[in-house]
Amino acid sequence: MNLVQEILITLLIAVGSFFLVVGTVGLIRLPDVYNRMHATSKATTLGSASLLLAGFVYYGPEGAGLTSLVGIIFLFLTAPTGAHMISRSAQKMGIEFFGDAEWPGDE
C-alpha cells in the first residue's frame, strides 16, 4: 500500500466518523421525529458510505472491496426509502412538527 492510498483511507475514515457522530448527536438532541429522521438518514448515510468507500480503497476492486461497493449502492437505495417511510408513518399517526411548521398544502 502506498502513501497516497493510506492518506485517502485515513481521510475517508475521518470523514465517515465525523458524519456518524453528527448523525448520532442529531438523533439525541433534535426535538421531534422529523428532525431526528433527517439527521440520521442524511448524515449517517454519508458517514457509512465514506467508511465503505475506505474499505473499497483498502481492499481493491475484488472480494471485500466489491462487497463495499455493493454496500454503498444498497445504502443509497434503502436509506431514503426508510426515511420516507418513517416520515409518512409519523404523519399518519398524527405526530405534529416541532414549532409552528406545517405540511405543505395543509391550510
Gaussian input, Z-matrix of N, CA and C with variables (Angstrom, degrees):
# hf/3-21g

backbone

0 1
 N
 C     1     B1
 C     2     B2     1     A1
 N     3     B3     2     A2     1     D1
 C     4     B4     3     A3     2     D2
 C     5     B5     4     A4     3     D3
 N     6     B6     5     A5     4     D4
 C     7     B7     6     A6     5     D5
 C     8     B8     7     A7     6     D6
 N     9     B9     8     A8     7     D7
 C    10    B10     9     A9     8     D8
 C    11    B11    10    A10     9     D9
 N    12    B12    11    A11    10    D10
 C    13    B13    12    A12    11    D11
 C    14    B14    13    A13    12    D12
 N    15    B15    14    A14    13    D13
 C    16    B16    15    A15    14    D14
 C    17    B17    16    A16    15    D15
 N    18    B18    17    A17    16    D16
 C    19    B19    18    A18    17    D17
 C    20    B20    19    A19    18    D18
 N    21    B21    20    A20    19    D19
 C    22    B22    21    A21    20    D20
 C    23    B23    22    A22    21    D21
 N    24    B24    23    A23    22    D22
 C    25    B25    24    A24    23    D23
 C    26    B26    25    A25    24    D24
 N    27    B27    26    A26    25    D25
 C    28    B28    27    A27    26    D26
 C    29    B29    28    A28    27    D27
 N    30    B30    29    A29    28    D28
 C    31    B31    30    A30    29    D29
 C    32    B32    31    A31    30    D30
 N    33    B33    32    A32    31    D31
 C    34    B34    33    A33    32    D32
 C    35    B35    34    A34    33    D33
 N    36    B36    35    A35    34    D34
 C    37    B37    36    A36    35    D35
 C    38    B38    37    A37    36    D36
 N    39    B39    38    A38    37    D37
 C    40    B40    39    A39    38    D38
 C    41    B41    40    A40    39    D39
 N    42    B42    41    A41    40    D40
 C    43    B43    42    A42    41    D41
 C    44    B44    43    A43    42    D42
 N    45    B45    44    A44    43    D43
 C    46    B46    45    A45    44    D44
 C    47    B47    46    A46    45    D45
 N    48    B48    47    A47    46    D46
 C    49    B49    48    A48    47    D47
 C    50    B50    49    A49    48    D48
 N    51    B51    50    A50    49    D49
 C    52    B52    51    A51    50    D50
 C    53    B53    52    A52    51    D51
 N    54    B54    53    A53    52    D52
 C    55    B55    54    A54    53    D53
 C    56    B56    55    A55    54    D54
 N    57    B57    56    A56    55    D55
 C    58    B58    57    A57    56    D56
 C    59    B59    58    A58    57    D57
 N    60    B60    59    A59    58    D58
 C    61    B61    60    A60    59    D59
 C    62    B62    61    A61    60    D60
 N    63    B63    62    A62    61    D61
 C    64    B64    63    A63    62    D62
 C    65    B65    64    A64    63    D63
 N    66    B66    65    A65    64    D64
 C    67    B67    66    A66    65    D65
 C    68    B68    67    A67    66    D66
 N    69    B69    68    A68    67    D67
 C    70    B70    69    A69    68    D68
 C    71    B71    70    A70    69    D69
 N    72    B72    71    A71    70    D70
 C    73    B73    72    A72    71    D71
 C    74    B74    73    A73    72    D72
 N    75    B75    74    A74    73    D73
 C    76    B76    75    A75    74    D74
 C    77    B77    76    A76    75    D75
 N    78    B78    77    A77    76    D76
 C    79    B79    78    A78    77    D77
 C    80    B80    79    A79    78    D78
 N    81    B81    80    A80    79    D79
 C    82    B82    81    A81    80    D80
 C    83    B83    82    A82    81    D81
 N    84    B84    83    A83    82    D82
 C    85    B85    84    A84    83    D83
 C    86    B86    85    A85    84    D84
 N    87    B87    86    A86    85    D85
 C    88    B88    87    A87    86    D86
 C    89    B89    88    A88    87    D87
 N    90    B90    89    A89    88    D88
 C    91    B91    90    A90    89    D89
 C    92    B92    91    A91    90    D90
 N    93    B93    92    A92    91    D91
 C    94    B94    93    A93    92    D92
 C    95    B95    94    A94    93    D93
 N    96    B96    95    A95    94    D94
 C    97    B97    96    A96    95    D95
 C    98    B98    97    A97    96    D96
 N    99    B99    98    A98    97    D97
 C   100   B100    99    A99    98    D98
 C   101   B101   100   A100    99    D99
 N   102   B102   101   A101   100   D100
 C   103   B103   102   A102   101   D101
 C   104   B104   103   A103   102   D102
 N   105   B105   104   A104   103   D103
 C   106   B106   105   A105   104   D104
 C   107   B107   106   A106   105   D105
 N   108   B108   107   A107   106   D106
 C   109   B109   108   A108   107   D107
 C   110   B110   109   A109   108   D108
 N   111   B111   110   A110   109   D109
 C   112   B112   111   A111   110   D110
 C   113   B113   112   A112   111   D111
 N   114   B114   113   A113   112   D112
 C   115   B115   114   A114   113   D113
 C   116   B116   115   A115   114   D114
 N   117   B117   116   A116   115   D115
 C   118   B118   117   A117   116   D116
 C   119   B119   118   A118   117   D117
 N   120   B120   119   A119   118   D118
 C   121   B121   120   A120   119   D119
 C   122   B122   121   A121   120   D120
 N   123   B123   122   A122   121   D121
 C   124   B124   123   A123   122   D122
 C   125   B125   124   A124   123   D123
 N   126   B126   125   A125   124   D124
 C   127   B127   126   A126   125   D125
 C   128   B128   127   A127   126   D126
 N   129   B129   128   A128   127   D127
 C   130   B130   129   A129   128   D128
 C   131   B131   130   A130   129   D129
 N   132   B132   131   A131   130   D130
 C   133   B133   132   A132   131   D131
 C   134   B134   133   A133   132   D132
 N   135   B135   134   A134   133   D133
 C   136   B136   135   A135   134   D134
 C   137   B137   136   A136   135   D135
 N   138   B138   137   A137   136   D136
 C   139   B139   138   A138   137   D137
 C   140   B140   139   A139   138   D138
 N   141   B141   140   A140   139   D139
 C   142   B142   141   A141   140   D140
 C   143   B143   142   A142   141   D141
 N   144   B144   143   A143   142   D142
 C   145   B145   144   A144   143   D143
 C   146   B146   145   A145   144   D144
 N   147   B147   146   A146   145   D145
 C   148   B148   147   A147   146   D146
 C   149   B149   148   A148   147   D147
 N   150   B150   149   A149   148   D148
 C   151   B151   150   A150   149   D149
 C   152   B152   151   A151   150   D150
 N   153   B153   152   A152   151   D151
 C   154   B154   153   A153   152   D152
 C   155   B155   154   A154   153   D153
 N   156   B156   155   A155   154   D154
 C   157   B157   156   A156   155   D155
 C   158   B158   157   A157   156   D156
 N   159   B159   158   A158   157   D157
 C   160   B160   159   A159   158   D158
 C   161   B161   160   A160   159   D159
 N   162   B162   161   A161   160   D160
 C   163   B163   162   A162   161   D161
 C   164   B164   163   A163   162   D162
 N   165   B165   164   A164   163   D163
 C   166   B166   165   A165   164   D164
 C   167   B167   166   A166   165   D165
 N   168   B168   167   A167   166   D166
 C   169   B169   168   A168   167   D167
 C   170   B170   169   A169   168   D168
 N   171   B171   170   A170   169   D169
 C   172   B172   171   A171   170   D170
 C   173   B173   172   A172   171   D171
 N   174   B174   173   A173   172   D172
 C   175   B175   174   A174   173   D173
 C   176   B176   175   A175   174   D174
 N   177   B177   176   A176   175   D175
 C   178   B178   177   A177   176   D176
 C   179   B179   178   A178   177   D177
 N   180   B180   179   A179   178   D178
 C   181   B181   180   A180   179   D179
 C   182   B182   181   A181   180   D180
 N   183   B183   182   A182   181   D181
 C   184   B184   183   A183   182   D182
 C   185   B185   184   A184   183   D183
 N   186   B186   185   A185   184   D184
 C   187   B187   186   A186   185   D185
 C   188   B188   187   A187   186   D186
 N   189   B189   188   A188   187   D187
 C   190   B190   189   A189   188   D188
 C   191   B191   190   A190   189   D189
 N   192   B192   191   A191   190   D190
 C   193   B193   192   A192   191   D191
 C   194   B194   193   A193   192   D192
 N   195   B195   194   A194   193   D193
 C   196   B196   195   A195   194   D194
 C   197   B197   196   A196   195   D195
 N   198   B198   197   A197   196   D196
 C   199   B199   198   A198   197   D197
 C   200   B200   199   A199   198   D198
 N   201   B201   200   A200   199   D199
 C   202   B202   201   A201   200   D200
 C   203   B203   202   A202   201   D201
 N   204   B204   203   A203   202   D202
 C   205   B205   204   A204   203   D203
 C   206   B206   205   A205   204   D204
 N   207   B207   206   A206   205   D205
 C   208   B208   207   A207   206   D206
 C   209   B209   208   A208   207   D207
 N   210   B210   209   A209   208   D208
 C   211   B211   210   A210   209   D209
 C   212   B212   211   A211   210   D210
 N   213   B213   212   A212   211   D211
 C   214   B214   213   A213   212   D212
 C   215   B215   214   A214   213   D213
 N   216   B216   215   A215   214   D214
 C   217   B217   216   A216   215   D215
 C   218   B218   217   A217   216   D216
 N   219   B219   218   A218   217   D217
 C   220   B220   219   A219   218   D218
 C   221   B221   220   A220   219   D219
 N   222   B222   221   A221   220   D220
 C   223   B223   222   A222   221   D221
 C   224   B224   223   A223   222   D222
 N   225   B225   224   A224   223   D223
 C   226   B226   225   A225   224   D224
 C   227   B227   226   A226   225   D225
 N   228   B228   227   A227   226   D226
 C   229   B229   228   A228   227   D227
 C   230   B230   229   A229   228   D228
 N   231   B231   230   A230   229   D229
 C   232   B232   231   A231   230   D230
 C   233   B233   232   A232   231   D231
 N   234   B234   233   A233   232   D232
 C   235   B235   234   A234   233   D233
 C   236   B236   235   A235   234   D234
 N   237   B237   236   A236   235   D235
 C   238   B238   237   A237   236   D236
 C   239   B239   238   A238   237   D237
 N   240   B240   239   A239   238   D238
 C   241   B241   240   A240   239   D239
 C   242   B242   241   A241   240   D240
 N   243   B243   242   A242   241   D241
 C   244   B244   243   A243   242   D242
 C   245   B245   244   A244   243   D243
 N   246   B246   245   A245   244   D244
 C   247   B247   246   A246   245   D245
 C   248   B248   247   A247   246   D246
 N   249   B249   248   A248   247   D247
 C   250   B250   249   A249   248   D248
 C   251   B251   250   A250   249   D249
 N   252   B252   251   A251   250   D250
 C   253   B253   252   A252   251   D251
 C   254   B254   253   A253   252   D252
 N   255   B255   254   A254   253   D253
 C   256   B256   255   A255   254   D254
 C   257   B257   256   A256   255   D255
 N   258   B258   257   A257   256   D256
 C   259   B259   258   A258   257   D257
 C   260   B260   259   A259   258   D258
 N   261   B261   260   A260   259   D259
 C   262   B262   261   A261   260   D260
 C   263   B263   262   A262   261   D261
 N   264   B264   263   A263   262   D262
 C   265   B265   264   A264   263   D263
 C   266   B266   265   A265   264   D264
 N   267   B267   266   A266   265   D265
 C   268   B268   267   A267   266   D266
 C   269   B269   268   A268   267   D267
 N   270   B270   269   A269   268   D268
 C   271   B271   270   A270   269   D269
 C   272   B272   271   A271   270   D270
 N   273   B273   272   A272   271   D271
 C   274   B274   273   A273   272   D272
 C   275   B275   274   A274   273   D273
 N   276   B276   275   A275   274   D274
 C   277   B277   276   A276   275   D275
 C   278   B278   277   A277   276   D276
 N   279   B279   278   A278   277   D277
 C   280   B280   279   A279   278   D278
 C   281   B281   280   A280   279   D279
 N   282   B282   281   A281   280   D280
 C   283   B283   282   A282   281   D281
 C   284   B284   283   A283   282   D282
 N   285   B285   284   A284   283   D283
 C   286   B286   285   A285   284   D284
 C   287   B287   286   A286   285   D285
 N   288   B288   287   A287   286   D286
 C   289   B289   288   A288   287   D287
 C   290   B290   289   A289   288   D288
 N   291   B291   290   A290   289   D289
 C   292   B292   291   A291   290   D290
 C   293   B293   292   A292   291   D291
 N   294   B294   293   A293   292   D292
 C   295   B295   294   A294   293   D293
 C   296   B296   295   A295   294   D294
 N   297   B297   296   A296   295   D295
 C   298   B298   297   A297   296   D296
 C   299   B299   298   A298   297   D297
 N   300   B300   299   A299   298   D298
 C   301   B301   300   A300   299   D299
 C   302   B302   301   A301   300   D300
 N   303   B303   302   A302   301   D301
 C   304   B304   303   A303   302   D302
 C   305   B305   304   A304   303   D303
 N   306   B306   305   A305   304   D304
 C   307   B307   306   A306   305   D305
 C   308   B308   307   A307   306   D306
 N   309   B309   308   A308   307   D307
 C   310   B310   309   A309   308   D308
 C   311   B311   310   A310   309   D309
 N   312   B312   311   A311   310   D310
 C   313   B313   312   A312   311   D311
 C   314   B314   313   A313   312   D312
 N   315   B315   314   A314   313   D313
 C   316   B316   315   A315   314   D314
 C   317   B317   316   A316   315   D315
 N   318   B318   317   A317   316   D316
 C   319   B319   318   A318   317   D317
 C   320   B320   319   A319   318   D318

   B1=1.4499
   B2=1.5308
   B3=1.3156
   B4=1.4588
   B5=1.5339
   B6=1.3206
   B7=1.4694
   B8=1.5257
   B9=1.3283
   B10=1.4669
   B11=1.5264
   B12=1.3063
   B13=1.4652
   B14=1.5336
   B15=1.3064
   B16=1.4670
   B17=1.5261
   B18=1.3252
   B19=1.4764
   B20=1.5278
   B21=1.3294
   B22=1.4654
   B23=1.5294
   B24=1.3152
   B25=1.4721
   B26=1.5292
   B27=1.3187
   B28=1.4673
   B29=1.5294
   B30=1.3322
   B31=1.4640
   B32=1.5260
   B33=1.3220
   B34=1.4667
   B35=1.5269
   B36=1.3122
   B37=1.4670
   B38=1.5326
   B39=1.3301
   B40=1.4641
   B41=1.5308
   B42=1.3262
   B43=1.4771
   B44=1.5291
   B45=1.3158
   B46=1.4687
   B47=1.5148
   B48=1.3133
   B49=1.4668
   B50=1.5226
   B51=1.3308
   B52=1.4666
   B53=1.5273
   B54=1.3233
   B55=1.4637
   B56=1.5257
   B57=1.3266
   B58=1.4659
   B59=1.5258
   B60=1.3239
   B61=1.4685
   B62=1.5252
   B63=1.3412
   B64=1.4669
   B65=1.5359
   B66=1.3063
   B67=1.4703
   B68=1.5166
   B69=1.3114
   B70=1.4650
   B71=1.5275
   B72=1.3210
   B73=1.4673
   B74=1.5298
   B75=1.3326
   B76=1.4595
   B77=1.5186
   B78=1.3068
   B79=1.4650
   B80=1.5191
   B81=1.3046
   B82=1.4621
   B83=1.5275
   B84=1.3341
   B85=1.4570
   B86=1.5283
   B87=1.3285
   B88=1.4600
   B89=1.5242
   B90=1.3602
   B91=1.4645
   B92=1.5290
   B93=1.3230
   B94=1.4666
   B95=1.5285
   B96=1.3195
   B97=1.4635
   B98=1.5210
   B99=1.3057
   B100=1.4658
   B101=1.5286
   B102=1.3076
   B103=1.4594
   B104=1.5209
   B105=1.3143
   B106=1.4678
   B107=1.5102
   B108=1.3387
   B109=1.4566
   B110=1.5137
   B111=1.3108
   B112=1.4562
   B113=1.5238
   B114=1.3243
   B115=1.4701
   B116=1.5214
   B117=1.2997
   B118=1.4600
   B119=1.5220
   B120=1.3126
   B121=1.4611
   B122=1.5263
   B123=1.2910
   B124=1.4694
   B125=1.5243
   B126=1.3099
   B127=1.4602
   B128=1.5259
   B129=1.3074
   B130=1.4587
   B131=1.5201
   B132=1.3211
   B133=1.4592
   B134=1.5243
   B135=1.3230
   B136=1.4623
   B137=1.5296
   B138=1.3160
   B139=1.4671
   B140=1.5083
   B141=1.3178
   B142=1.4589
   B143=1.5211
   B144=1.3223
   B145=1.4634
   B146=1.5253
   B147=1.3171
   B148=1.4600
   B149=1.5312
   B150=1.3246
   B151=1.4643
   B152=1.5285
   B153=1.3250
   B154=1.4683
   B155=1.5256
   B156=1.3216
   B157=1.4624
   B158=1.5254
   B159=1.3256
   B160=1.4674
   B161=1.5236
   B162=1.3250
   B163=1.4642
   B164=1.5092
   B165=1.3311
   B166=1.4634
   B167=1.5273
   B168=1.3191
   B169=1.4716
   B170=1.5204
   B171=1.3115
   B172=1.4682
   B173=1.5267
   B174=1.3359
   B175=1.4647
   B176=1.5245
   B177=1.3261
   B178=1.4579
   B179=1.5162
   B180=1.3339
   B181=1.4663
   B182=1.5346
   B183=1.3075
   B184=1.4680
   B185=1.5225
   B186=1.2981
   B187=1.4602
   B188=1.5099
   B189=1.3287
   B190=1.4689
   B191=1.5222
   B192=1.3229
   B193=1.4669
   B194=1.5139
   B195=1.3229
   B196=1.4673
   B197=1.5249
   B198=1.3098
   B199=1.4644
   B200=1.5244
   B201=1.3241
   B202=1.4601
   B203=1.5259
   B204=1.3333
   B205=1.4628
   B206=1.5273
   B207=1.3142
   B208=1.4651
   B209=1.5226
   B210=1.3345
   B211=1.4626
   B212=1.5178
   B213=1.3404
   B214=1.4693
   B215=1.5254
   B216=1.3128
   B217=1.4749
   B218=1.5286
   B219=1.3272
   B220=1.4626
   B221=1.5259
   B222=1.3237
   B223=1.4686
   B224=1.5221
   B225=1.3315
   B226=1.4605
   B227=1.5344
   B228=1.3236
   B229=1.4646
   B230=1.5296
   B231=1.3173
   B232=1.4668
   B233=1.5277
   B234=1.3175
   B235=1.4773
   B236=1.5277
   B237=1.3414
   B238=1.4696
   B239=1.5280
   B240=1.3174
   B241=1.4583
   B242=1.5301
   B243=1.3137
   B244=1.4568
   B245=1.5168
   B246=1.3325
   B247=1.4661
   B248=1.5180
   B249=1.3158
   B250=1.4675
   B251=1.5264
   B252=1.3052
   B253=1.4707
   B254=1.5285
   B255=1.3268
   B256=1.4650
   B257=1.5218
   B258=1.3347
   B259=1.4657
   B260=1.5181
   B261=1.3075
   B262=1.4717
   B263=1.5398
   B264=1.3196
   B265=1.4673
   B266=1.5171
   B267=1.3286
   B268=1.4684
   B269=1.5157
   B270=1.3347
   B271=1.4690
   B272=1.5220
   B273=1.3305
   B274=1.4658
   B275=1.5238
   B276=1.3364
   B277=1.4543
   B278=1.5158
   B279=1.3265
   B280=1.4557
   B281=1.5120
   B282=1.3025
   B283=1.4632
   B284=1.5258
   B285=1.3187
   B286=1.4656
   B287=1.5156
   B288=1.3318
   B289=1.4539
   B290=1.5188
   B291=1.3182
   B292=1.4530
   B293=1.5264
   B294=1.3085
   B295=1.4571
   B296=1.5164
   B297=1.3241
   B298=1.4596
   B299=1.5301
   B300=1.3047
   B301=1.4584
   B302=1.5269
   B303=1.3323
   B304=1.4631
   B305=1.5192
   B306=1.3149
   B307=1.4554
   B308=1.5210
   B309=1.2938
   B310=1.4709
   B311=1.5282
   B312=1.3096
   B313=1.4658
   B314=1.5123
   B315=1.3441
   B316=1.4644
   B317=1.5212
   B318=1.3088
   B319=1.4707
   B320=1.4989
   A1=107.81
   A2=115.17
   A3=118.47
   A4=110.99
   A5=114.96
   A6=120.67
   A7=112.20
   A8=117.03
   A9=120.43
   A10=110.63
   A11=116.18
   A12=120.83
   A13=110.64
   A14=116.94
   A15=120.29
   A16=111.47
   A17=116.97
   A18=120.73
   A19=110.38
   A20=116.86
   A21=120.52
   A22=111.49
   A23=116.12
   A24=119.76
   A25=110.59
   A26=115.98
   A27=119.88
   A28=111.19
   A29=116.80
   A30=120.05
   A31=111.71
   A32=117.09
   A33=119.92
   A34=111.47
   A35=116.87
   A36=119.84
   A37=110.14
   A38=117.46
   A39=120.03
   A40=110.96
   A41=116.93
   A42=120.46
   A43=110.27
   A44=116.38
   A45=119.70
   A46=112.17
   A47=116.92
   A48=120.25
   A49=110.87
   A50=116.44
   A51=120.01
   A52=110.76
   A53=116.71
   A54=118.90
   A55=112.02
   A56=117.71
   A57=119.28
   A58=111.27
   A59=116.78
   A60=119.53
   A61=110.35
   A62=117.25
   A63=120.74
   A64=110.28
   A65=117.25
   A66=120.32
   A67=112.27
   A68=116.44
   A69=119.98
   A70=110.94
   A71=116.65
   A72=119.85
   A73=109.96
   A74=116.89
   A75=120.15
   A76=112.24
   A77=116.56
   A78=120.35
   A79=111.33
   A80=116.73
   A81=120.63
   A82=111.63
   A83=117.81
   A84=121.02
   A85=116.11
   A86=118.97
   A87=119.43
   A88=111.27
   A89=117.60
   A90=120.18
   A91=116.75
   A92=120.26
   A93=118.39
   A94=110.98
   A95=114.88
   A96=120.34
   A97=112.02
   A98=118.12
   A99=120.71
   A100=111.26
   A101=116.80
   A102=120.49
   A103=111.28
   A104=116.79
   A105=120.06
   A106=111.22
   A107=116.30
   A108=120.47
   A109=110.51
   A110=116.87
   A111=120.61
   A112=111.22
   A113=116.14
   A114=119.71
   A115=111.05
   A116=116.42
   A117=118.10
   A118=112.16
   A119=117.92
   A120=118.20
   A121=111.75
   A122=118.48
   A123=120.32
   A124=111.94
   A125=116.31
   A126=119.47
   A127=112.18
   A128=117.12
   A129=117.70
   A130=112.18
   A131=118.03
   A132=119.52
   A133=110.32
   A134=116.38
   A135=119.18
   A136=111.35
   A137=116.94
   A138=120.21
   A139=112.73
   A140=116.44
   A141=120.01
   A142=111.11
   A143=116.69
   A144=119.87
   A145=110.91
   A146=116.49
   A147=119.50
   A148=111.17
   A149=116.73
   A150=119.43
   A151=111.16
   A152=116.37
   A153=118.81
   A154=111.28
   A155=116.73
   A156=120.16
   A157=110.79
   A158=117.28
   A159=120.30
   A160=110.28
   A161=116.84
   A162=120.52
   A163=111.95
   A164=116.51
   A165=120.16
   A166=110.51
   A167=117.16
   A168=120.50
   A169=110.17
   A170=117.32
   A171=120.64
   A172=111.75
   A173=117.36
   A174=120.55
   A175=114.04
   A176=117.82
   A177=119.48
   A178=112.04
   A179=116.45
   A180=119.72
   A181=115.42
   A182=118.91
   A183=120.72
   A184=110.35
   A185=117.43
   A186=122.52
   A187=113.25
   A188=116.07
   A189=121.41
   A190=112.01
   A191=117.68
   A192=120.45
   A193=111.35
   A194=116.20
   A195=120.33
   A196=110.77
   A197=116.07
   A198=120.41
   A199=110.75
   A200=117.08
   A201=120.55
   A202=111.48
   A203=116.47
   A204=118.93
   A205=111.85
   A206=116.40
   A207=119.89
   A208=110.05
   A209=116.74
   A210=120.76
   A211=112.27
   A212=116.32
   A213=120.16
   A214=110.28
   A215=116.63
   A216=120.20
   A217=110.44
   A218=116.32
   A219=120.51
   A220=110.92
   A221=116.10
   A222=120.74
   A223=111.38
   A224=117.37
   A225=120.47
   A226=112.04
   A227=117.44
   A228=119.58
   A229=111.91
   A230=117.37
   A231=119.77
   A232=114.66
   A233=118.65
   A234=119.97
   A235=112.41
   A236=120.51
   A237=118.40
   A238=112.75
   A239=116.40
   A240=119.48
   A241=110.86
   A242=116.65
   A243=120.43
   A244=112.29
   A245=115.96
   A246=119.42
   A247=111.10
   A248=116.14
   A249=119.00
   A250=111.14
   A251=117.31
   A252=120.57
   A253=110.98
   A254=117.72
   A255=120.50
   A256=110.00
   A257=116.40
   A258=120.12
   A259=111.68
   A260=116.62
   A261=120.95
   A262=111.24
   A263=115.62
   A264=119.43
   A265=111.26
   A266=116.67
   A267=119.75
   A268=110.80
   A269=116.36
   A270=118.99
   A271=110.84
   A272=117.29
   A273=120.54
   A274=112.26
   A275=117.17
   A276=120.57
   A277=111.70
   A278=117.50
   A279=120.85
   A280=115.11
   A281=117.41
   A282=120.56
   A283=108.27
   A284=115.56
   A285=121.87
   A286=110.84
   A287=114.78
   A288=120.60
   A289=109.72
   A290=115.41
   A291=120.61
   A292=107.70
   A293=118.39
   A294=121.73
   A295=111.37
   A296=116.35
   A297=119.99
   A298=113.04
   A299=119.07
   A300=121.91
   A301=110.05
   A302=115.98
   A303=121.41
   A304=109.93
   A305=116.44
   A306=121.24
   A307=108.73
   A308=118.04
   A309=119.51
   A310=110.33
   A311=116.08
   A312=120.44
   A313=114.16
   A314=119.16
   A315=121.90
   A316=108.38
   A317=117.51
   A318=120.35
   A319=108.60
   D1=131.77
   D2=-178.02
   D3=-91.20
   D4=175.52
   D5=-174.39
   D6=-67.21
   D7=-39.07
   D8=179.76
   D9=-63.31
   D10=-41.64
   D11=178.52
   D12=-63.91
   D13=-41.99
   D14=178.75
   D15=-64.42
   D16=-41.27
   D17=178.82
   D18=-65.44
   D19=-42.14
   D20=179.27
   D21=-63.05
   D22=-42.99
   D23=178.26
   D24=-63.00
   D25=-42.71
   D26=179.23
   D27=-62.26
   D28=-43.51
   D29=178.84
   D30=-64.19
   D31=-42.46
   D32=179.83
   D33=-64.68
   D34=-38.89
   D35=178.09
   D36=-68.09
   D37=-39.90
   D38=178.68
   D39=-65.19
   D40=-43.98
   D41=178.96
   D42=-64.82
   D43=-43.67
   D44=179.11
   D45=-62.79
   D46=-42.33
   D47=178.99
   D48=-64.95
   D49=-39.94
   D50=178.78
   D51=-60.32
   D52=-48.88
   D53=-178.13
   D54=-66.92
   D55=-33.59
   D56=176.71
   D57=-67.13
   D58=-37.69
   D59=176.73
   D60=-66.81
   D61=-42.31
   D62=178.37
   D63=-61.07
   D64=-43.21
   D65=178.23
   D66=-64.37
   D67=-38.32
   D68=179.59
   D69=-68.45
   D70=-42.98
   D71=177.76
   D72=-63.24
   D73=-40.68
   D74=177.17
   D75=-62.30
   D76=-39.40
   D77=178.09
   D78=-63.63
   D79=-36.99
   D80=-177.66
   D81=-80.61
   D82=-39.66
   D83=-168.22
   D84=-96.08
   D85=-24.59
   D86=-173.65
   D87=-74.63
   D88=153.65
   D89=-165.02
   D90=-81.66
   D91=-29.72
   D92=-176.26
   D93=-135.24
   D94=175.49
   D95=-173.82
   D96=-65.27
   D97=-32.36
   D98=-178.86
   D99=-68.90
   D100=-44.61
   D101=177.93
   D102=-67.15
   D103=-40.81
   D104=178.64
   D105=-64.21
   D106=-40.95
   D107=179.04
   D108=-62.16
   D109=-41.76
   D110=179.71
   D111=-63.71
   D112=-45.39
   D113=-178.83
   D114=-63.08
   D115=-43.78
   D116=-176.66
   D117=-74.42
   D118=-38.29
   D119=-175.89
   D120=-72.53
   D121=-40.50
   D122=-177.89
   D123=-78.09
   D124=-55.99
   D125=-173.24
   D126=-68.00
   D127=-43.60
   D128=-177.89
   D129=-73.16
   D130=-26.83
   D131=174.31
   D132=-65.41
   D133=-46.08
   D134=177.46
   D135=-64.14
   D136=-41.35
   D137=179.21
   D138=-64.01
   D139=-45.16
   D140=-179.91
   D141=-67.44
   D142=-40.04
   D143=178.58
   D144=-63.84
   D145=-37.81
   D146=178.40
   D147=-65.36
   D148=-41.11
   D149=177.97
   D150=-66.44
   D151=-39.52
   D152=177.64
   D153=-67.11
   D154=-35.62
   D155=176.62
   D156=-65.99
   D157=-36.18
   D158=174.41
   D159=-62.03
   D160=-38.01
   D161=175.48
   D162=-63.81
   D163=-38.82
   D164=177.83
   D165=-64.71
   D166=-42.98
   D167=179.56
   D168=-65.24
   D169=-37.64
   D170=-178.48
   D171=-71.03
   D172=-47.36
   D173=-173.70
   D174=-88.85
   D175=-18.87
   D176=-179.03
   D177=88.67
   D178=-177.58
   D179=-171.74
   D180=-77.79
   D181=0.54
   D182=-178.99
   D183=-118.15
   D184=159.23
   D185=174.76
   D186=64.77
   D187=-120.76
   D188=-177.43
   D189=-65.50
   D190=-29.41
   D191=177.31
   D192=-65.40
   D193=-41.10
   D194=176.67
   D195=-64.77
   D196=-38.70
   D197=176.21
   D198=-61.61
   D199=-37.42
   D200=177.44
   D201=-64.19
   D202=-40.85
   D203=177.75
   D204=-65.25
   D205=-41.17
   D206=177.22
   D207=-63.49
   D208=-36.96
   D209=176.81
   D210=-62.46
   D211=-39.29
   D212=178.13
   D213=-64.44
   D214=-45.02
   D215=179.33
   D216=-62.32
   D217=-45.60
   D218=178.96
   D219=-60.85
   D220=-41.39
   D221=-179.35
   D222=-63.76
   D223=-43.78
   D224=-178.61
   D225=-72.33
   D226=-19.89
   D227=175.73
   D228=-85.16
   D229=-36.62
   D230=-172.33
   D231=-92.96
   D232=-31.09
   D233=-176.41
   D234=-63.70
   D235=-46.88
   D236=177.64
   D237=-65.59
   D238=-34.78
   D239=178.27
   D240=-65.45
   D241=-43.30
   D242=178.04
   D243=-64.31
   D244=-41.55
   D245=178.58
   D246=-64.46
   D247=-39.85
   D248=177.70
   D249=-64.03
   D250=-41.34
   D251=-179.82
   D252=-65.97
   D253=-38.91
   D254=177.31
   D255=-63.77
   D256=-45.42
   D257=-179.96
   D258=-63.38
   D259=-43.94
   D260=-179.21
   D261=-65.33
   D262=-40.27
   D263=177.99
   D264=-65.02
   D265=-40.83
   D266=178.36
   D267=-64.09
   D268=-39.45
   D269=177.94
   D270=-63.89
   D271=-44.53
   D272=-179.48
   D273=-66.38
   D274=-27.08
   D275=177.22
   D276=-81.20
   D277=-6.14
   D278=177.55
   D279=83.69
   D280=20.75
   D281=179.52
   D282=-75.34
   D283=124.94
   D284=-177.08
   D285=-82.29
   D286=158.41
   D287=173.44
   D288=-72.15
   D289=153.94
   D290=171.33
   D291=-73.66
   D292=135.01
   D293=179.65
   D294=84.06
   D295=-149.44
   D296=-175.69
   D297=-107.93
   D298=21.45
   D299=178.04
   D300=-73.43
   D301=151.44
   D302=179.19
   D303=-133.71
   D304=162.03
   D305=175.03
   D306=-68.80
   D307=143.96
   D308=177.12
   D309=-62.43
   D310=134.01
   D311=179.16
   D312=89.84
   D313=-6.68
   D314=177.52
   D315=-88.94
   D316=101.14
   D317=177.99
   D318=-133.27

